[in-house]
Amino acid sequence: TKGDIGLIGLAVMGQNLILNMNDKGYTVVAYNRTQAKVDKFLAGEASGTKVQGASSLEELVGKLKSPRVVMIMIKSGSPVDGVIDELKPLLSPGDVIIDGGNEDYRITNRRVKELGEAGILHLGCGVSGGEEGARFGPSLMPGGAPEAWPIVKDLLQATAAKTPDGEPCCDFMGSGGAGHFVKMTHNGIEYGDMQLICEAYSLMLAQGMDHDELAATFTEWNSSELDSYLIEITAEIMAFRTDDGEPLLPLILDKAGQKGTGRLTAISALDFGIPVTLIAEAVFARCLSALKDQRVRAAPQLSGPAASSADDRTAFLDKLRSALYAAKILSYAQGFMLLAEASAKFEWELNMASIALTWREGCIIRSAFLGNIADAYHKDPSLENLLFDDFFNAAITKHESALREVVAYGVLNGIALPAFSAALSFYDGFRTADGSACLIQALRDRFGAHQYELKSNPGTFIHTNWTGHGGDVASSTYNA
Ligand code: NBP
């Protein structure tokens, strides 16, 4: 039988996706640049399955049903361009190329257009869930040529994770690079969630908690509104011990790595002018963590308060759980603000409820909370901001004072809380109807004649001769 899909790239993600698709009844043809990996895979993991191998791209394409569907699962960037260049002459108009890597959405925008000119349908498909997700059901975020969606819908939705209601965690996100943009935002939110958990961990350490107490606390939190995969595996990590019986976590060097999707989320936020402050702080926190040598030299030289534990640990941990929930709400509100702006800018018509459901299971940020977000956007698809939804409005109203107390504790005890503080500052800024930016406008007009609007007459820009000399010549407003 001819193959339903060809998959290029037999690293951890590719192999597991192939086995997953095979389980769902699809015939997959596998190819990898280094041929030995194909042979090893067919003789090993894939033995006894319907998976076929190919030793060249020609052979791969020749073994597929028409219209042909080829999924690329390799290192993103120029390697993908190279494979597309080789594939293009082998394919016919109406065939589909899916890129399942973490590509920069701007590159996917370009490829959808360029391949479209040759009649080839391109989808940039975010894949989340790591190795386990790929094997048993990832969250899939396809976007690109809309004509490709009916061709691959059944296969991708069968491969994807399912929500508790049985909905596939996979839907068409929008045209161009929409799928990769949604995946990028997912990863940015993941950076934010992880940083918040790390800050909660440092606050718990300041209470003198040992690793059994830490594990028990995170396990308990996983039965609260914080119910999520990241909290669940944090509890497991806290409990994990080496063969010598010591907790492993404190032995791990505190220098965080990053592959770039968090950074690209922050760059996009700056490009579009959307205050996605928590994710940006989470990226900077990783950068600061990487300055280990300087931090070690700074520690004995730079003064600050020694942390003292809170008087009532149980009450403190309750507040901390509330604060984490409040900060998480604010981070997701920011993430969805970014999605809304990109959707408007690129005319993607992103469906926020469907994005939340796509992230509900399968991916790294999967959580019960995403079900609440889907509900909010189902109730009102044109919801301007998550904080205006009744459920989240009530939740933030209930928990904001805990966030305030936890940030205050961190400040007074010299514990860095960049993500918690960013959440709180954003919240207080967002709920300020009349802020201090009047002074920014006045300063800009005073030193650069950039002009300002009066509250009584918005839309009309005027310049004031603040000093009585220098004349009335105005510069451009630069208010774009
Ligand atoms: P890697 O990102 O480690 O890529 C390894 C694969 O890329 C191998 O099959 C390798 O072939 C192939 N490759 C390279 Br490198 N350069 C190539 C080239 N010039 N031409 C053809 N093939 C080339 O694999 P991965 O971790 O499975 O990730 C695949 C994609 O999925 C990436 O974009 C990644 O960001 C994304 N992703 C990964 C995860 C995860 O948890 N790992 C999760 C979600 C998304 P070779 O065997 O011949 O060297």
Boltz pocket constraint, residues with backbone or C-beta under 6 A from the ligand:
constraints:
  - pocket:
      binder: B
      contacts: [[A, 8], [A, 9], [A, 10], [A, 11], [A, 12], [A, 13], [A, 14], [A, 32], [A, 33], [A, 34], [A, 37], [A, 73], [A, 74], [A, 75], [A, 76], [A, 78], [A, 79], [A, 80], [A, 82], [A, 83], [A, 100], [A, 101], [A, 102], [A, 103], [A, 127], [A, 128], [A, 129], [A, 130], [A, 131]]
      max_distance: 6.0
